[in-house]
Amino acid sequence: MKKFLLSLCILFCSFPSSWAQKNEEATIKNVLEIQRLAWHKGNLEEYMQAYWQNDSLMFIGKSGITYGWKQTLENYKKNYPDNCNG
């Protein structure tokens, strides 16, 4: 009986962790899908909403490190002018 209760306890203790992981995975996939759609619409501002909007954002790209959300957005606009909505 003790083994059964212990097994049941372990099962219930692991369930919330597994549920949270699936929920987090769904959230991440949703953010990536929003970004994908925004990119294909050419809406860089919408695309950038998933990024940390802070001066301490560090983005590493082909030209090196860029600091700051606004500067990262400006770099996207400069490097991908065909995607800009004007």
N, C-alpha and C positions, 0 to 999 in steps of 0.2 A: 504494500500500500504506500509506503514511504517513497519508493522508487516512482510509482505512478504520480504521486503528488509533486515530486521533484521534477519529473518530466513535464507535467502540466504547467508548473510554474515557469520553467525554462521556455516552453512554447509561448506562453502569454507574455513573457518579458521580451522575447525577440520580435513579436508581432508589431509593436509600435515602431520599432526601429526600421523594419522592412517597409512598413506603410509610409513612414516619413521619407525614406529614400526614394520610393516610387513617386511620391508627391513632389519632391525636389527635382527629380528627373523630368517630370512633366512640366514643371515651371520653367526649367532651363530650355527644354524643347520649345515651349511657347515663346520665350524671349527670342530665341534664334529664328523662329518662324516670322515673328514680327519684324525682326531685322532684315530677313531675306526679302520679305514683301516690300518693306520701305526702300531697300537698295534697288530693287527692280522697278520701283516707281520713280526712282531718282530723288527720293526725299531723304537727304543726308541728315537733316535735323531730327527726323523721326528715327532714323537708323541709330543715331547717337544717343537716343534716350536711354538705351540699355547701359551706357557707360556711366561711370561715377562722375557726377558733375561737380568737380572740385579742381582747384588749382594744383593739387598734388597728384592728379592722375598722371601716370607714367605710361606712355604709349611707345612701343618699340617698332619701328618700321624700317623701310629700306634706306632711309636717310639718317637713321640713328634714333635717339631718344627724343621724344617730344613731351613736355610737361604741360599739363592743364587741359581741361575739357574744351575750352574755347579754341585754343591753339590746335588741338587735334582735329576739331571740326573744320577749322580754316585750312589745315593741311589736306583733309579729304576733299574740300571744295577746289583747292588748287590742283591736286593730283588727279581728280576725277571730274573735270569740268562738264563732261557730257551728262553726268548724273545729277547736276544741280538743277533746281527748279527756278533759277534766276535770281 
